[in-house]
């Protein structure tokens, strides 16, 4: 456990103060895949084997069952979050409570309820933190603040939920990036039929159609596409005993991942490749849309000019086909990033890409129309 031991070193802040190391571990998979069993095993094993504090945040306990039911007919739009489905609003509240806790932990400031979280959500979160030993018994009379209990070394917060959409997990990653925390994912793969069998044995089983629907929608970590999901571990969960998740080899494998994440916290100023790619795609789509609209106007005007010049109807059809083919070639070249204007002999034109190609299209369209007019 040399990597784990090295990760125990706390970061120093300016002035020599120690900054507590915090890791967010997202535990995801289908219902009854064995996530809670693994979470309990980590809670027992991490302090013993790595010397890290470990706390479990179970979404099943922190989000009330009624959040997944139909909205009350009389519920009004009191605030923007109320426009979301109740379960989404509850998830958002939980993340805000978690952020408030992290901020207090990192700054050593009093813990306070975030403005956007309801009192019941905050009380559930505080109760969970007290149960996990994250809060001391002290409180500031009348202020409602709780003093954070000190953690002896690195602290891992294990978030136990289905997290079946990448977007759900990405919200936690964004929180880690905002505060330069460590981030990793443990994804439990379990056959659907196995999950359904385990679910039937529960005292309060979920509707089977809910699990089946989730199985169709679940998005596994994509380590090749998403740089933020690099610290992920896919675990097979086909057995049914608690010992499966506490096996020495498996725990060592998990500790290695957690240690790597601790040694490489997410940087606040780190460029987000995914967001940059998305921004580039939006800009490209906008340029193509502008070019398409401009070309349509050019074609419309060209067809009007040809009609005014008494071009025959059968030739008008051929003209339209030729102009539309030219437009399709232009847009495809723009999508591929090819220098379409150079092909049109306008290499020295200095302007925005969309303006360049549409100007080139105007030039080419005029040549095409002239062929029909001056036959």
C-alpha positions, 0 to 999 in steps of 0.5 A, spaced: 500 500 500 505 504 498 501 508 493 495 509 499 500 511 504 503 516 499 496 519 498 495 520 506 500 526 505 495 532 506 496 538 502 499 545 505 495 551 504 499 558 504 501 560 511 503 552 513 496 550 514 494 543 513 488 542 507 484 536 509 484 531 503 477 529 501 475 524 495 468 523 492 467 516 490 461 515 486 458 508 487 453 506 481 450 501 478 443 498 477 438 497 483 440 490 487 447 490 484 450 490 490 452 497 491 450 498 498 454 491 500 460 494 497 459 501 500 459 498 507 465 493 506 469 500 504 466 503 510 469 497 514 476 496 510 478 503 508 480 505 515 483 499 517 487 498 510 489 505 508 488 509 514 483 513 511 476 516 514 470 513 510 463 516 510 457 513 506 452 518 503 446 513 501 441 517 496 436 512 498 436 515 505 437 522 503 432 522 498 425 521 501 420 515 497 415 521 496 420 524 491 419 519 486 411 519 486 407 524 482 407 531 483 401 534 488 396 537 483 396 543 488 403 544 488 405 551 485 412 554 482 414 557 488 421 557 485 425 555 479 427 548 482 420 546 483 419 546 475 423 540 475 421 533 477 421 532 484 426 527 484 431 531 480 429 537 485 431 532 491 438 530 488 439 538 486 438 539 494 442 534 496 448 536 492 447 543 495 447 540 502 454 536 500 457 542 497 455 546 504 459 541 508 465 541 503 466 548 504 465 548 511 470 542 511 475 546 507 475 553 510 473 550 517 468 555 517 461 554 521 456 549 517 450 552 514 444 550 510 444 552 503 439 557 501 436 553 496 435 547 500 429 545 504 429 544 511 427 537 511 432 536 506 438 539 510 435 535 516 436 529 513 443 531 511 445 533 518 442 526 521 446 522 516 453 526 517 452 525 525 451 518 524 457 517 520 461 521 525 462 527 520 459 532 525 461 534 533 455 534 538 457 542 539 452 547 536 452 554 536 445 556 540 440 559 536 444 559 529 443 552 527 450 551 526 454 545 527 461 544 528 465 539 524 468 534 527 476 533 525 478 528 521 485 524 522 487 524 515 484 523 508 476 523 508 473 519 502 465 520 501 462 514 498 456 516 494 451 510 494 446 511 488 444 508 481 447 514 478 445 511 471 446 517 467 453 520 466 450 527 467 448 525 474 456 523 475 458 529 472 455 533 477 459 530 482 465 531 478 464 538 477 463 539 485 470 536 485 473 540 480 470 546 483 474 545 490 480 541 487 478 534 490 479 527 488 474 524 484 473 516 482 467 512 480 466 504 482 461 501 477 458 495 479 456 490 473 451 485 474 446 481 470 439 484 470 436 477 472 440 477 478 438 484 480 431 482 479 432 476 483 435 480 489 430 485 488 425 480 490 428 478 496 428 485 499 423 487 504 421 493 500 422 491 493 422 496 487 417 495 481 421 490 476 419 495 470 423 500 474 429 496 474 428 494 467 427 501 464 434 503 468 437 497 465 436 500 458 438 507 460 444 506 464 450 509 461 457 506 463 463 510 464 466 511 457 474 512 459 476 513 452 471 519 450 470 522 457 477 524 460 473 526 467 471 518 467 479 516 467 479 514 475 473 509 474 473 501 476 468 496 473 467 491 478 463 484 476 457 483 481 454 476 480 455 473 487 450 474 493 454 474 499 457 480 503 464 477 503 464 477 495 465 485 496 470 484 502 475 480 498 482 482 499 484 482 492 478 486 490 479 491 496 486 492 494 484 494 487 479 499 489 484 502 494 489 503 488 484 506 484 482 511 490 489 512 492 491 514 485 485 519 485 487 522 492 494 523 489 491 527 483 485 531 485 481 535 479 485 541 478 480 548 478 484 551 472 484 544 468 481 545 461 475 541 460 476 538 454 469 535 454 466 543 454 471 545 449 469 540 444 462 542 446 463 549 445 466 548 438 461 543 436 456 549 437 460 554 434 461 550 428 453 548 427 452 556 428 456 557 422 453 552 418 446 554 419 448 561 417 451 559 411 445 554 409 440 560 410 445 565 406 445 560 400 438 559 400 437 566 399 442 566 394 439 560 390 432 564 391 435 570 388 438 566 382 432 562 380 428 569 380 433 572 376 433 566 371 426 566 371 426 574 369 431 572 363 426 567 360 429 561 362 425 555 360 421 551 365 425 544 364 431 548 365 429 551 371 428 545 374 436 543 372 438 549 374 435 548 381 438 541 382 445 544 380 445 550 385 442 545 391 448 540 389 453 546 389 450 548 396 450 541 399 457 540 397 459 547 400 456 545 407 459 538 407 466 542 406 464 546 411 462 541 416 469 537 414 473 544 415 475 543 408 478 550 404 472 550 400 473 558 398 480 556 395 477 551 390 473 557 388 479 561 386 478 566 392 484 564 396 486 571 398 479 573 401 480 575 408 473 574 412 470 569 417 469 562 415 462 562 414 462 569 410 468 566 405 464 560 403 458 564 402 461 569 398 464 563 394 458 560 393 455 567 390 461 567 385 459 559 383 452 560 383 452 566 378 457 562 374 452 557 374 446 561 372 450 565 367 450 558 363 443 557 363 442 565 361 447 565 355 446 559 352 
